Amino acid sequence: MNLVLMSDPQVAAIPVRDCGEPLVDVREHDFRVDPRRQDLQGAFAHVREGVLARLQHARSLLPAGTDLLFIEGYRPLALQRRYFTAYRDQLAATQPDWTPEQLHQAASRYVSPPDIAPHSAGAAVDITLVDQDGHELDLGTHVNANPEESDGACFTHAPNLSDQARHRRTLLLNAMQDAGFTNYGTEFWHFSAGDRYDALMRQEPHARYGPIELG
């Protein structure tokens, strides 16, 4: 599987020219929002204004009886650092022979290095599908499953999926891509727009969104 990881130097090399769009709360726009990543400030439910518009478009492209379930958007930089360090340390405990570079690269399959993290730019969403009653659909593994626990089934195009899970992932992927998002291929639920990773994948000269603080 030939994937460009978040740790690839090409990603960090993309310059940022932040367009200044504010963070907006998706809970004020009639989205189904899951509380599993909820924080006291409600940061998790925020995305850039343009990302919200794309989400609304993606939602309109889904077939009747299927809807988006928003799980996490904006992630403060300090929290991103904690997530990345914790997962890297977890890998180090099970792979004591790996070099720091190997650990950094492997960790970036699941958590973006903080300095280029799409979530900390308000540019990324973790999202999945629900039925018309709001019940989360089975897309092959739970959202935020790491490669070790899921035996690689978290990868968007993993071979070890049921036909139904593959079909549902395709529905989600097509709707999000048609709305202008880029998927991170190690996480079927992660999509971003306007950040460095998205800019690299689209061969754009710069990113529109960089790290931002929730005002």
Solvent accessible surface area in square Angstrom, and as a share of the most:
residue,aa,sasa,rsa
1,M,141,0.63
2,N,158,0.81
3,L,59,0.29
4,V,45,0.26
5,L,30,0.15
6,M,2,0.01
7,S,26,0.17
8,D,37,0.19
9,P,108,0.68
10,Q,93,0.42
11,V,0,0.00
12,A,49,0.38
13,A,78,0.60
14,I,20,0.10
15,P,67,0.42
16,V,49,0.28
17,R,165,0.60
18,D,67,0.34
19,C,69,0.42
20,G,60,0.58
21,E,45,0.20
22,P,71,0.45
23,L,25,0.13
24,V,30,0.17
25,D,17,0.09
26,V,0,0.00
27,R,104,0.38
28,E,137,0.61
29,H,72,0.32
30,D,119,0.62
31,F,18,0.07
32,R,82,0.30
33,V,40,0.23
34,D,22,0.11
35,P,90,0.56
36,R,102,0.37
37,R,68,0.25
38,Q,106,0.47
39,D,46,0.24
40,L,178,0.89
41,Q,134,0.60
42,G,4,0.03
43,A,3,0.03
44,F,5,0.02
45,A,0,0.00
46,H,25,0.11
47,V,0,0.00
48,R,0,0.00
49,E,85,0.38
50,G,14,0.13
51,V,0,0.00
52,L,11,0.05
53,A,57,0.44
54,R,66,0.24
55,L,0,0.00
56,Q,79,0.35
57,H,87,0.39
58,A,0,0.00
59,R,64,0.23
60,S,82,0.53
61,L,78,0.39
62,L,18,0.09
63,P,61,0.39
64,A,110,0.85
65,G,37,0.36
66,T,28,0.16
67,D,16,0.08
68,L,0,0.00
69,L,16,0.08
70,F,0,0.00
71,I,0,0.00
72,E,3,0.01
73,G,0,0.00
74,Y,2,0.01
75,R,17,0.06
76,P,46,0.29
77,L,44,0.22
78,A,55,0.43
79,L,41,0.20
80,Q,1,0.00
81,R,125,0.45
82,R,150,0.55
83,Y,61,0.23
84,F,7,0.03
85,T,54,0.32
86,A,65,0.50
87,Y,7,0.03
88,R,80,0.29
89,D,74,0.38
90,Q,90,0.40
91,L,6,0.03
92,A,37,0.28
93,A,85,0.66
94,T,93,0.54
95,Q,69,0.31
96,P,110,0.69
97,D,133,0.69
98,W,83,0.29
99,T,63,0.37
100,P,101,0.64
101,E,126,0.56
102,Q,89,0.39
103,L,20,0.10
104,H,69,0.31
105,Q,102,0.45
106,A,12,0.09
107,A,0,0.00
108,S,0,0.00
109,R,52,0.19
110,Y,44,0.17
111,V,12,0.07
112,S,12,0.08
113,P,4,0.02
114,P,24,0.15
115,D,95,0.49
116,I,13,0.07
117,A,5,0.04
118,P,1,0.01
119,H,7,0.03
120,S,2,0.02
121,A,4,0.03
122,G,0,0.00
123,A,0,0.00
124,A,0,0.00
125,V,0,0.00
126,D,2,0.01
127,I,0,0.00
128,T,1,0.01
129,L,0,0.00
130,V,0,0.00
131,D,38,0.20
132,Q,131,0.58
133,D,100,0.52
134,G,29,0.28
135,H,118,0.53
136,E,78,0.35
137,L,38,0.19
138,D,92,0.48
139,L,4,0.02
140,G,32,0.31
141,T,26,0.15
142,H,105,0.47
143,V,5,0.03
144,N,21,0.11
145,A,1,0.00
146,N,15,0.08
147,P,12,0.07
148,E,89,0.40
149,E,104,0.47
150,S,15,0.10
151,D,116,0.60
152,G,21,0.20
153,A,8,0.06
154,C,1,0.00
155,F,30,0.13
156,T,8,0.05
157,H,129,0.58
158,A,2,0.01
159,P,111,0.70
160,N,75,0.39
161,L,21,0.11
162,S,67,0.43
163,D,118,0.61
164,Q,106,0.47
165,A,3,0.02
166,R,92,0.33
167,H,112,0.50
168,R,44,0.16
169,R,8,0.03
170,T,61,0.35
171,L,48,0.24
172,L,2,0.01
173,L,18,0.09
174,N,74,0.38
175,A,4,0.03
176,M,0,0.00
177,Q,86,0.38
178,D,103,0.54
179,A,7,0.06
180,G,21,0.20
181,F,2,0.01
182,T,18,0.10
183,N,19,0.10
184,Y,5,0.02
185,G,11,0.11
186,T,1,0.01
187,E,11,0.05
188,F,4,0.02
189,W,2,0.01
190,H,7,0.03
191,F,1,0.00
192,S,1,0.01
193,A,1,0.01
194,G,1,0.01
195,D,2,0.01
196,R,52,0.19
197,Y,8,0.03
198,D,3,0.01
199,A,1,0.01
200,L,31,0.15
201,M,75,0.34
202,R,102,0.37
203,Q,168,0.75
204,E,60,0.27
205,P,104,0.66
206,H,45,0.20
207,A,1,0.00
208,R,68,0.25
209,Y,3,0.01
210,G,4,0.04
211,P,85,0.54
212,I,43,0.22
213,E,131,0.59
214,L,54,0.27
215,G,117,1.12
